[in-house]
Amino acid sequence: MKNGIFLSLIIGLCFTSGCSNAQSMSSKKILIVYLSRTNNTKAIAEIIQRNVGGTLVSLELEKPYPEDYRQTVQQVVQENETNYLPPLKTKIDSIENYDVVFVGFPTWDMKMPPPMKSFLHQYNLSGKTVIPFNTNAGYGVGSGFETVKELCSKSTVLEGFSIKGGIERDGVLFVMEGEKEKEAEAEVKKWLQKINLLK
Ligand SMILES: Cc1cc2nc3c(=O)[nH]c(=O)nc-3n(C[C@H](O)[C@H](O)[C@H](O)COP(=O)(O)O)c2cc1C
């Protein structure tokens, strides 16, 4: 009889510890930090928020990039060469209270944009779950997700999500509306399910 109770306890414990992220995630505090110039990454951040909740924060710089695309590309290339971290205007209160931090950014120069590097240097995400997402002009995320892993070496970094957004070089700015937004939402949900964040 005693053995029976002991066995039930062990089985119960196994089930509890094996419970899906989706169940345990419901009690977690979620932060969604994103950088977006033409609002495509912002749209993905909003889709994520609609599906898992959490606080949305847009990264803004003390000194914004030029409006002109080519000038911005030149500045970004230089910043990457010198490893410059542009100062953020955005301040995040009590980041220590969050358990899960989504970090979203467009591909710039086939890399993580400097402002997101500033954020990951400035805020301590060790011990947290970090989940990257990205939009790009069709050339992919480049080294962006690798940089997340490097800069968050003491966090649990989950599989990232990447999708084609605008092509500012060709004058294609915001695309996440109508059918494209629906497709994006379906893909985001598939990914959230895969990483066990959706029930
Ligand atoms: C400075 C700059 C550099 C970019 N470099 C790349 C690149 O190397 N590869 C790529 O696929 N897209 C590149 N893009 C395009 C953006 O990644 C794409 O348009 C993205 O969807 C923009 O996201 P946003 O609307 O959230 O700003 C670049 C855009 C900018 C402004």
The ligand as a MOL file (V3000), in Angstrom:
LIG
                    3D

  0  0  0     0  0            999 V3000
M  V30 BEGIN CTAB
M  V30 COUNTS 31 33 0 0 0
M  V30 BEGIN ATOM
M  V30 1 C 20.1310 50.0020 -43.1470 0
M  V30 2 C 19.4110 48.8090 -43.7180 0
M  V30 3 C 20.1310 47.6870 -44.1100 0
M  V30 4 C 19.4630 46.5580 -44.5840 0
M  V30 5 N 20.2070 45.4540 -44.9110 0
M  V30 6 C 19.5630 44.3090 -45.2880 0
M  V30 7 C 20.3060 43.1180 -45.5460 0
M  V30 8 O 21.5360 43.0660 -45.4130 0
M  V30 9 N 19.6200 42.0060 -45.9220 0
M  V30 10 C 18.2460 42.0120 -46.0540 0
M  V30 11 O 17.6730 40.9740 -46.3860 0
M  V30 12 N 17.5260 43.1360 -45.8160 0
M  V30 13 C 18.1430 44.2750 -45.4380 0
M  V30 14 N 17.4160 45.4090 -45.1650 0
M  V30 15 C 15.9440 45.3610 -45.3280 0
M  V30 16 C 15.1960 45.1240 -44.0330 0
M  V30 17 O 15.7310 44.0490 -43.3000 0
M  V30 18 C 13.7210 44.7880 -44.3290 0
M  V30 19 O 13.1560 45.7880 -45.1150 0
M  V30 20 C 12.9240 44.6520 -43.0350 0
M  V30 21 O 11.6760 44.0470 -43.2890 0
M  V30 22 C 12.6820 46.0110 -42.4060 0
M  V30 23 O 12.0590 45.8560 -41.1610 0
M  V30 24 P 11.2970 47.0580 -40.4410 0
M  V30 25 O 10.1390 47.4100 -41.3470 0
M  V30 26 O 10.8520 46.4810 -39.1560 0
M  V30 27 O 12.2460 48.1860 -40.3160 0
M  V30 28 C 18.0580 46.5580 -44.7200 0
M  V30 29 C 17.3420 47.7170 -44.3510 0
M  V30 30 C 17.9990 48.8160 -43.8540 0
M  V30 31 C 17.2210 50.0420 -43.4610 0
M  V30 END ATOM
M  V30 BEGIN BOND
M  V30 1 1 1 2
M  V30 2 1 2 3
M  V30 3 2 2 30
M  V30 4 2 3 4
M  V30 5 1 4 5
M  V30 6 1 4 28
M  V30 7 2 5 6
M  V30 8 1 6 7
M  V30 9 1 6 13
M  V30 10 2 7 8
M  V30 11 1 7 9
M  V30 12 1 9 10
M  V30 13 2 10 11
M  V30 14 1 10 12
M  V30 15 2 12 13
M  V30 16 1 13 14
M  V30 17 1 14 15
M  V30 18 1 14 28
M  V30 19 1 15 16
M  V30 20 1 16 17
M  V30 21 1 16 18
M  V30 22 1 18 19
M  V30 23 1 18 20
M  V30 24 1 20 21
M  V30 25 1 20 22
M  V30 26 1 22 23
M  V30 27 1 23 24
M  V30 28 2 24 25
M  V30 29 1 24 26
M  V30 30 1 24 27
M  V30 31 2 28 29
M  V30 32 1 29 30
M  V30 33 1 30 31
M  V30 END BOND
M  V30 END CTAB
M  END
